[in-house]
Amino acid sequence: MGTREDLLEAAKQCLADRGYARTTVRDIVAASGTNLAAINYHFGTRDKLLQQAMLEASAAAVTQILDSLPADDPADPTARLEAFWRNLLDSFAQNPPLWRANAQCLTQALHSPELRAELAAAQQQARRGLADSFGDGDDTVGAVLQTMIGGLLLQWLIDPVNTPTPTDLTAGARALLA
């Protein structure tokens, strides 16, 4: 990796570990093994570096969501949904820094129109993929799943032990429709 990539990886790790507000340029430099001038050279400012790191973290999160879609297509839609939740929760557990950084992206988007627009586009991509997989292209299905994913992520970040299981989530969705 080059200096630019090292800075981005360090910024993502700092976002996950320290959060946006508490991440300093010194933290990023220490984590990347680079120097302060490299941030200015490659990104101009700390905020631009962190914004780029958040955009990349968000794109990686969307990829993880879409990768969580079951590869096999069980005939039973309940089994398919439960497999999706299981894969997604496994992704949370396997890559917590990605998901913590993604949560930071969501809160920072409130303060940055550019970041908000990029995240909205990423969310739309995820929603479309979910709609295609679960709702035969019905955007409302993708919207509901996208909303549930956001809530599930926040619950998992706060209290992973008591986060609903894939079976709980699927049973709850079925109960709502009954």
C-alpha positions in Angstrom: 0.0 0.0 0.0 1.0 3.6 -0.6 0.9 6.5 1.8 -2.5 7.6 0.7 -4.0 4.1 1.3 -2.2 3.9 4.6 -3.8 7.1 5.7 -7.2 6.0 4.6 -6.9 2.6 6.5 -5.6 4.4 9.6 -8.5 6.9 9.4 -11.0 4.1 9.1 -9.5 2.4 12.2 -9.5 5.7 14.1 -13.1 6.3 13.2 -14.0 2.9 14.5 -11.9 3.2 17.7 -12.2 6.8 18.6 -15.0 8.3 16.6 -15.0 11.3 14.3 -14.8 14.1 17.0 -12.1 12.4 19.0 -9.8 11.5 16.1 -6.9 13.8 15.7 -4.3 14.1 12.9 -1.7 12.8 15.4 -3.9 9.6 15.9 -4.0 9.1 12.2 -0.3 9.7 11.7 0.6 7.3 14.5 -1.7 4.6 13.2 -0.5 5.0 9.6 3.2 5.3 10.2 3.2 8.4 8.0 3.7 12.1 8.8 1.5 15.1 9.2 2.5 16.6 5.8 1.2 13.5 4.1 -2.4 14.3 5.2 -2.1 17.8 3.7 -0.5 16.5 0.6 -3.0 13.7 -0.1 -6.2 15.2 1.3 -5.7 18.8 2.3 -7.3 18.5 5.7 -8.2 16.0 8.4 -11.9 16.5 7.7 -11.4 15.6 4.0 -9.4 12.5 4.9 -12.0 11.4 7.4 -14.8 12.1 4.9 -13.1 9.9 2.3 -12.6 7.2 4.9 -16.3 7.4 5.8 -17.3 7.1 2.1 -15.1 4.0 1.7 -16.4 2.5 5.0 -20.0 3.1 3.8 -19.3 1.5 0.4 -17.7 -1.5 2.2 -20.8 -1.8 4.5 -23.1 -1.9 1.5 -21.0 -4.6 -0.1 -21.2 -6.6 3.2 -25.0 -6.2 3.2 -25.3 -7.4 -0.3 -22.8 -10.2 0.3 -24.9 -11.3 3.2 -27.7 -12.3 0.8 -27.8 -16.1 0.8 -26.0 -17.6 -2.2 -28.4 -20.5 -2.3 -32.1 -19.7 -2.9 -34.1 -21.6 -0.4 -37.7 -22.2 -1.6 -38.9 -21.1 1.8 -38.8 -17.3 2.0 -38.6 -17.5 5.8 -35.4 -19.6 5.6 -34.0 -17.2 3.1 -34.7 -14.2 5.3 -33.3 -16.0 8.4 -30.1 -16.9 6.4 -29.7 -13.3 5.5 -30.0 -12.1 9.1 -27.5 -14.8 10.2 -25.0 -13.8 7.5 -25.4 -10.1 8.4 -24.9 -10.6 12.1 -21.9 -12.8 11.3 -20.5 -9.9 9.3 -21.0 -7.5 12.3 -19.1 -10.0 14.5 -16.3 -10.6 12.0 -15.6 -7.0 11.2 -16.7 -4.7 14.1 -14.4 -1.8 13.0 -16.2 -1.6 9.6 -19.6 -1.3 11.3 -18.4 1.1 14.0 -16.9 3.3 11.3 -20.2 3.0 9.3 -22.2 4.2 12.3 -19.8 7.2 12.5 -20.6 7.9 8.9 -24.3 8.1 9.6 -23.9 10.6 12.4 -21.5 12.8 10.4 -23.8 12.8 7.4 -26.0 15.1 9.4 -23.3 17.8 9.2 -22.1 17.3 5.6 -24.4 17.7 2.6 -21.7 16.0 0.4 -21.4 13.0 2.7 -25.2 12.8 3.1 -25.6 12.7 -0.7 -23.0 10.0 -1.1 -24.5 7.9 1.7 -28.0 8.3 0.3 -26.7 6.9 -3.0 -25.1 4.0 -1.2 -28.3 3.3 0.8 -30.2 3.3 -2.5 -27.9 0.8 -3.9 -28.3 -1.5 -0.9 -32.1 -1.0 -1.0 -32.2 -1.9 -4.7 -30.2 -5.1 -4.0 -32.4 -6.1 -1.1 -35.6 -5.4 -3.2 -34.3 -7.5 -6.0 -33.4 -10.3 -3.7 -36.4 -10.4 -1.4 -39.2 -8.5 -3.1 -39.0 -9.2 -6.8 -37.9 -5.6 -7.3 -40.5 -4.1 -4.9 -38.7 -1.1 -3.5 -40.9 -1.1 -0.4 -39.4 -4.5 0.6 -35.9 -3.1 0.2 -36.8 0.0 2.2 -38.2 -2.0 5.1 -35.1 -4.3 5.2 -32.8 -1.3 4.9 -34.6 0.3 7.9 -34.4 -3.0 9.9 -30.6 -3.3 9.1 -30.0 0.2 10.5 -31.8 -0.6 13.7 -30.2 -4.0 14.0 -26.7 -2.5 13.6 -27.3 0.1 16.3 -28.6 -2.6 18.7 -25.6 -4.8 18.0 -23.1 -2.0 18.5 -24.7 -1.1 21.8 -25.5 -4.5 23.2 -24.4 -7.4 21.0 -25.3 -10.0 23.6 -29.0 -9.0 23.6 -29.4 -8.3 19.9 -32.3 -10.2 18.4 -31.3 -13.5 16.7 -32.0 -14.3 13.1 -34.8 -16.5 14.3 -36.3 -13.7 16.4 -36.1 -11.2 13.6 -37.8 -13.5 11.1 -40.5 -14.6 13.6 -41.1 -10.9 14.5 -41.5 -10.0 10.8 -44.0 -12.9 10.3 -45.9 -11.9 13.4 -46.3 -8.4 12.1 -47.9 -9.8 9.0 -50.2 -12.2 10.7 
